[in-house]
Amino acid sequence: MIKYLLFLLLGPCFCLSQIRTIPFSELEAKQKENQKPLIIHIYTDWCSVCKIEAFNLNKDQDLVNIINENFYFINFEAEKTKEKIIFQEQEFNYLPNGNSGIHELVLALSKNKTQPVYPLWIILDKNQNLTEYHEGLFKAEEMKEKLFEFLRFK
């Protein structure tokens, strides 16, 4: 009886998987090993839309599978990531501003250079050319549609 109860309680945990993320520091090595398109999700801890979106996207198992099988995924916290990042052969650093700050890479990737909109989604092809730029909420169905379209024409 106890085994059955544990299975019922823990079973759903094993069935749901999350989007696999990599840090920027591993991107170059991963790309040398196996070139894939890249999704960069830029968010902040204080952004309620970011939290809701992350929960909803991870709930969609089809979307999780599409991303995990076909893309590298970087989850990038815009205001707390403080390490130096080398991306597309350029160096980017954290810019402190009093009690907070922002990473230069966020400003470089954002179309709004003074106040980026969160969440921000950047999708690059395997040669790191921009294929999709999306500010604000990205619903799972909308994202799946964009990714299917991208994969169909790559």
C-alpha positions as CSV (number, residue, x, y, z in Angstrom):
1,M,0.0,0.0,0.0
2,I,2.8,2.4,0.9
3,K,4.6,1.7,-2.4
4,Y,1.4,2.4,-4.3
5,L,0.9,5.7,-2.4
6,L,4.5,6.8,-3.1
7,F,4.1,6.0,-6.8
8,L,0.9,8.1,-7.0
9,L,2.6,11.0,-5.2
10,L,6.0,10.9,-7.0
11,G,4.9,9.5,-10.4
12,P,4.0,12.9,-11.9
13,C,7.4,14.3,-10.9
14,F,9.2,11.8,-13.1
15,C,6.9,12.3,-16.1
16,L,7.4,16.1,-16.4
17,S,10.7,17.2,-17.7
18,Q,12.0,20.7,-17.9
19,I,13.7,22.7,-20.6
20,R,17.5,21.9,-20.4
21,T,19.5,25.0,-20.0
22,I,23.2,25.7,-20.6
23,P,25.3,28.6,-19.4
24,F,27.0,31.0,-21.8
25,S,30.4,29.6,-20.7
26,E,29.5,26.2,-22.3
27,L,28.0,27.5,-25.5
28,E,31.2,27.6,-27.6
29,A,32.2,24.1,-26.7
30,K,28.6,22.8,-27.3
31,Q,28.5,24.4,-30.7
32,K,31.8,22.9,-31.7
33,E,30.5,19.5,-30.6
34,N,27.1,19.8,-32.3
35,Q,25.9,23.0,-33.9
36,K,22.3,23.9,-33.0
37,P,20.2,27.0,-33.1
38,L,20.1,29.0,-29.9
39,I,17.3,30.4,-27.7
40,I,18.2,33.0,-25.2
41,H,15.6,33.8,-22.6
42,I,16.3,37.1,-20.8
43,Y,14.3,37.7,-17.6
44,T,14.6,39.2,-14.2
45,D,13.6,37.9,-10.7
46,W,11.1,40.7,-10.1
47,C,9.2,40.2,-13.4
48,S,5.9,38.4,-12.6
49,V,5.2,37.8,-16.3
50,C,8.6,36.0,-16.6
51,K,7.6,33.7,-13.7
52,I,4.2,32.9,-15.1
53,E,5.6,32.4,-18.6
54,A,8.4,30.0,-17.3
55,F,5.8,27.9,-15.5
56,N,3.5,27.7,-18.5
57,L,6.3,26.9,-21.0
58,N,7.7,24.1,-18.8
59,K,4.2,22.6,-18.5
60,D,3.9,22.1,-22.3
61,Q,5.7,18.8,-22.8
62,D,5.6,19.1,-26.6
63,L,7.4,22.5,-26.4
64,V,9.9,21.1,-23.9
65,N,10.7,18.2,-26.2
66,I,11.1,20.5,-29.3
67,I,13.5,22.8,-27.5
68,N,15.5,20.0,-25.8
69,E,15.9,18.1,-29.1
70,N,16.6,20.9,-31.5
71,F,18.0,23.9,-29.6
72,Y,20.5,25.1,-27.0
73,F,18.6,27.1,-24.4
74,I,20.2,29.8,-22.2
75,N,18.2,31.3,-19.3
76,F,19.8,34.6,-18.6
77,E,19.0,36.7,-15.5
78,A,19.5,40.3,-16.8
79,E,20.2,42.0,-13.4
80,K,22.0,39.3,-11.4
81,T,24.3,37.7,-13.9
82,K,27.6,39.3,-13.0
83,E,30.3,37.2,-14.7
84,K,32.1,38.3,-17.9
85,I,30.5,36.7,-21.0
86,I,32.2,36.2,-24.3
87,F,29.6,36.0,-27.0
88,Q,30.1,36.3,-30.8
89,E,33.7,37.1,-30.1
90,Q,32.9,40.1,-28.0
91,E,33.3,40.6,-24.2
92,F,30.3,41.7,-22.1
93,N,30.4,42.7,-18.4
94,Y,28.0,43.5,-15.7
95,L,27.2,47.2,-15.3
96,P,26.5,48.0,-11.6
97,N,24.2,50.9,-10.8
98,G,23.8,51.4,-7.1
99,N,22.1,48.4,-5.5
100,S,21.3,46.9,-8.9
101,G,22.7,46.9,-12.4
102,I,22.3,45.2,-15.8
103,H,24.5,43.0,-17.9
104,E,25.9,44.6,-21.1
105,L,24.9,41.6,-23.1
106,V,21.2,42.4,-22.4
107,L,21.6,45.9,-23.7
108,A,23.5,44.6,-26.8
109,L,20.7,42.0,-27.6
110,S,17.8,44.3,-26.8
111,K,16.3,46.7,-29.4
112,N,15.5,49.1,-26.5
113,K,19.0,50.1,-25.3
114,T,18.0,52.2,-22.4
115,Q,15.2,50.0,-20.8
116,P,14.9,46.4,-22.1
117,V,11.5,44.8,-22.0
118,Y,11.2,41.5,-20.0
119,P,10.9,38.7,-20.8
120,L,12.9,39.0,-23.9
121,W,13.4,36.1,-26.3
122,I,16.2,35.9,-28.9
123,I,16.3,33.0,-31.3
124,L,19.4,32.6,-33.4
125,D,20.1,30.0,-36.1
126,K,23.1,27.7,-35.8
127,N,25.3,30.4,-37.3
128,Q,24.1,32.8,-34.6
129,N,22.0,35.0,-37.0
130,L,18.9,36.5,-35.5
131,T,15.7,34.7,-36.6
132,E,13.2,35.8,-34.0
133,Y,13.1,38.7,-31.5
134,H,10.2,38.7,-29.1
135,E,9.5,41.1,-26.2
136,G,7.0,40.3,-23.5
137,L,4.9,37.2,-22.9
138,F,5.5,34.4,-25.3
139,K,2.7,31.8,-25.0
140,A,3.6,28.2,-25.5
141,E,1.4,27.7,-28.6
142,E,2.8,30.8,-30.2
143,M,6.4,29.7,-29.4
144,K,5.7,26.2,-30.8
145,E,4.4,27.7,-34.0
146,K,7.5,29.9,-34.4
147,L,9.9,27.0,-33.7
148,F,8.1,24.7,-36.0
149,E,8.3,27.3,-38.7
150,F,11.9,27.9,-38.0
151,L,12.7,24.1,-38.1
152,R,10.7,23.6,-41.3
153,F,12.8,26.3,-43.2
154,K,16.3,25.8,-41.7
